[in-house]
Amino acid sequence: MKTLIIGLITGILFGFLLQKGRVLRYDKQLGALRLQDMTIVKFMLSTVIVGMVGIHLLNDFGLVAFNIKGAVLGANIIGGLIFGIGWGMVGYCPGTSLGALGEGRWDALWGILGMLAGAGLYAEAYPAMKKTVLSWGDLGKITLADVTGIHPWVIIVVLALGALALFRWFEKKGL
């Protein structure tokens, strides 16, 4: 029960931040897809950097243990293409469609229905895909630190500095 309450609280907090960051707005979604407004890119990149720092700190203090999911190129490429096509068609990604519906934007309902239909189709197709698409290019449980041989904190610092430089460039360009 405690886990559910923590999940509910973090979900509400994330939804609040999505709303405050204005990433639930259709015009921001469209701007991101057209590479004319980097609000969503900045929001998500900030989320990735904060998450990366947070999870590594928790791991270093022994509060969590990594559970690395295997990298499967076939599944990632096809899944990414399906995700991108759906985002482009509807103008919302799964998280933002739920938030937009919460704000009263009924057009987001189409994205939610598509997401549910896609989940159902995936569940039905999973047995057939398990030995094909879901095994193509299986690289196993790897991390960037494993591949490069560089300590994770060096990678984190480099990526965080790179993100800050990118944010500054976006601001200079008015993106």
Secondary structure, DSSP 8 states (H G I E B T S, - for coil): -HHHHHHHHHHHHHHHHHHHTTTTSHHHHHHHHTTS--HHHHHHHHHHHHHHHHHHHHHHTTS-------EEHHHHHHHHHHHHHHHHHHS--HHHHHHHHHTT-TTHHHHHHHHHHHHHHHHHHHHHHHTTGGGTTEEES--HHHHH---HHHHHHHHHHHHHHHHHHHHHHT-
